[in-house]
Amino acid sequence: MALAPTDAVITSATAPRAIVASAVANQPLPPTPSLLPQRVTAGLAGRTLTVSSNSQLILRPGEVILTFDDGPRPGKTERILETLEAFNVKATFLMLGSQAERHPALARIVAEQGHTIGTHTYDHVDLSTLSLTGAIAEIYAGQQAVAAALAPMNLSPSRFFRFPYLAQTGLIRTTAIDNNFIVLDVDVDSKDYYSESPQTVMQRTLARLDARGSGIILFHDIHARTATLLPEFLGELRARGYSVVTLRSSGGSVFDEPVITADVL
């Protein structure tokens, strides 16, 4: 097993992106779910990007990948799914094993709607504080729990994995990759976990995205504010000319287990 050049704590990883200048305009509050637009068939949904390694995770200017961590969470995940369906776009859900165990039917609904499911450990532990053995055990437990939730559909989670808090060491990251995970980093953190208004979260996220020009966006499907802001946020993405990329994984298995993605549906 090749070791990373350093075992220092890493809190984020990004790749260069084209910069697009854009002003963030004040907008009215987002519509309620009952006022969601009719299904959109063009204008926001972009290409499907299928990758087998981190090095292939390259976005073009104007492209975004939507990701949602920590779910599934009843009452929140369903609202987010409704909005994604209305705008005809797909996202990647990085599920906690503990949440998938509590709400397996909801995890399956996410898969049924064609979204990509990855993992996020079992119980959202800061892996940089654990030994290598402990960290890998936590990653594996999360993978197994999500796989169990999807088993009635003959599906398994994809190879995508995200570190809780984005906290990691070089050794743990390298070992995860050696076990065939694709580590999903973050370009734009919405920080939707702050106790702020949906409007504030949306404007901050748009400003950060416009400064980069493209990127992987981090949301959480456990907060009401995220479900509330999402319709207007996606409308703004479309108005500003962005496209939402559907992310898929290919190329084998994790921990020597077969992986089937939502692409088979």
N, C-alpha and C positions, 0 to 999 in steps of 0.2 A: 504494500500500500504506500503510495507516494504521499509524503507529508507536505502541508502548506509551508511556505517559507517563514511564517510567523504564527505564533499561537496567541497573538494579541487579540483583544476583544474588538470585533468589528460591529458597528451599529447600523451601517447601511452600505449599499453598493449601487452605483449608478453607471450609466454609459453615456457618452456624448450624444447630444441631440441637436438638431437644427433649432435656432431661436426664432420665434415669431413674435413680433411686437403687436400688442393688442391692449386696449383699455378695457377695464371691467366696469360695466355700467350697472347702476342700481336698478334692480328689477323688483316687481311686486312679489308678494309671497307666493310660493308654489301652489298649484291647484291641488285640491283634495283628490283622493283616488277616484271618486265618482266622476271627476272632471278630466280624467286622463284622455289624451287624444286617441282617436281611432288608430288601429294598428297601422304603423308606418311601414311601407314596403320598399322605400328607397331613401337615400340621402344621409343616413347615419351608419347603417351596417356596412362594415368594410370586409376585407378579405379574411380568410382563415389562415392562420399561421401555425403550422405543425412543426414542432422542434423536437430534437432528440438530445440536445445538450444546451447548456447555458450560452455557449458561444453563438448559437443560432437565434437567440432572442434579440433580434434587431428590428426596430421599428423605423418606418419612413417618417419624414416630417408630416405632421398632421394626424398621425395615428395614435390611438390610445387603447390600452387594455384595462378593462374594469375588473377589479378584484375586491372580494368581500371576505373578511376574516371573522373567525370566532363563532360562527353559527353552527347549525341552524338555530334560529330563535323564533318560536311561535309568535305571531302577531307582527313581527318585523320582516322576517324573510319572505313571507307571502306577499306583503306590500311591495317589496323590492322586485320580486318575480313578476308581479302584475305590471309594474312600470317597464321592466325590461321587455316584456312581451308586447306592450303597447308601442314601444319604439323599435321592435323587431331586432334587438341586439342580444348578444350572448355575453356572459361574464364567467369569471373563474371564482369559485367559492372554495376558500381554504378552511376546511372544517376542523373543529376540535373533536377528538375522539369522544370525549365526555358528552358533548352536545349531540353528536350523532347517536350515541347510545340512548340518550334521553328522548330524542325525537327522530327515530329512524324513518318514520313515514314521511316526515318533512324533508329529510335528506334525499329520499327517493323521488319526491316531487321535483326537487332541484334537478336531478338527473333526467327525469322524464321530460322536462322542458328543454333539454338539450344543452344545458350549461356544463362546463367542465368542473369537476370536483377534484380538488387537491387536499392536502392535509396540513395541519398546523400544530402538531403534537397532540398528546392526550388531554392535558390539563393546563395548557398555556404557561408552562414553566420557563423561566429564564435559563436557557440551556448553557449559557456562558458561565453559570455558577455551578454546573454539575461536572462530574468526571466524564470522560469520554464514554465509559460504559453506561453510566446513568443517562447521559444525553441520548445515546442511541436507543436505549431501552424506552425512553419517553417518546421518541420519534416512532419507533416500531409499534408501541401501544396505540398511538393515535392512528396509524395506518391500519392496524388490525380492527379497531373499533369502527372506523368509517367503512372498511371493507365488509364488516358484518352487517352494517345497516343496508348496504347496497346488494348484499348477496341474494335476496329474493328476486332481484332483477337480473341475476347473472352478470353483474357489473362489479368492478373494483375501482377504487380511486385512481386518478391519473398519477403520473410521476412527479407532479408539481408539489413542492413543499416550501413553506415559509417559516422562518424562525420567529417565534414570539418576541415581541419588542424589537425585532430585527437584530437581536443580540446573539452573537455567535463567536466562536474562536476559529482560527484557521484550521485547526486539527478537526474540529467537529464538522465544519463545512466540507472539508476534503473527504472525510469518512462518509458523510451523507451522499456526496457525489459518487464516491466509490461504490456505494450501494444502489446506484442508478437513479437517485433522485435528481430532479432539476430544481435547483434552489431559485425561488421566485423572489427577486429583490423588488425594491420600490423606488420609483422615480419621483412621484408626487404623493406625499402623505397628506390626506385631507384633514387629519387630526380631528375627526368627527367624534372622538371620545371626549373632547373638551365640552364643558357645559356652556355652550354658546348657541345662538339662534341658528336655525337652518340657513338663513340668508348669509350670516357671517361665514359659516363653513363653506358654503357654495362659492362665495366671492373669493375667499382665500385659495380654494382649490383651483378655480379658474385662473387666478392671477399666476399661481405657480406653474400651471400647465402652459399658459401663454408664454411665460418666460423661457420654458424649455422647448416648446414646439411639438412635443410628443411625449409619450411615457406610459409607464405602468402606474395606475392610480390605486391607492389604498383607501378603501372604505371598510366599514364593519356592518354586517347585517344584524346587529343586536341593538341598534339605537333608533329610537323613533325619529330623531332629527334627520338621520340619513335617509330613511324611507320618505320623509316629508320633502326633503330638498331634491331628491333624485329626478322627479319629472321635469322641473325647471332646469336642472343641471344638464340633463340630456338634451333638452330643447336648446340650451345655449351652445352645447357642443355642435349640434347640427347647424345652428345659425352662424357659428364661427368657422365652419368648414372642416371640422374634425370628422374622422371616421373611427368606429369602434371595431377593433380586430377581435375575432374569435380565436382563442388560444387552445391548441391541442398538443398532446405529447405523443411521441412514438418511440420505438426503439427499445423494446424489451420490458423488463420488470424491475421491481424494487424488492430487496431482500430475497431474490430468487423466486418470486411469486409472479404469476401472470397478471398482466394489467390490461383491462379492457376499458376504453374510454366511452364517453357518451356519443361518440361518432357512430357507434353501431346502431343507435336508435333510429 
